[in-house]
Amino acid sequence: IVIPIRDDNQDNKVYNYFPAQAINNFFTMQDNQSQQTQTGPDAEYFIFKKLGTIQIDSSDAVVVENTNVWQGDGVVNRRLLIKKPGLTYILGSYYKSQQELDGFRNFVENFHFSQ
């Protein structure tokens, strides 16, 4: 997902949208702190914990996870948040096994920005 900084997702065009304030908070939060990223009747499914920061193609990426997703028991939603001038990149994956997480990690290790 690539989100322009000023996008507020009023038209719901971005699946798994994070508001800009939530993204900014993750960049300043301590590791292992959590925050709710959505409001409304299903808000309990949108609580993400900051796991840390890694490097992706020479850019800082904040790693966050949600272990309470509605897709089913044992499913985890991992996202990597990368801020670039005027844009936020979100790389993510749902996983249930170590093998699936390792596949996502392999993708991330080989990811490069084209510009």
Secondary structure, 3 states (H helix, E strand, C coil): CEEECCCCCCCCCCCCCCCHHHHHHHHHCCCCCEEECCCCCCHHHCEEEEEEEEEECCEEEEEEEECCCCCCCCCEEEEEEEEECCEEEEEEEEECCHHHHHHHHHHHHCCCCCC
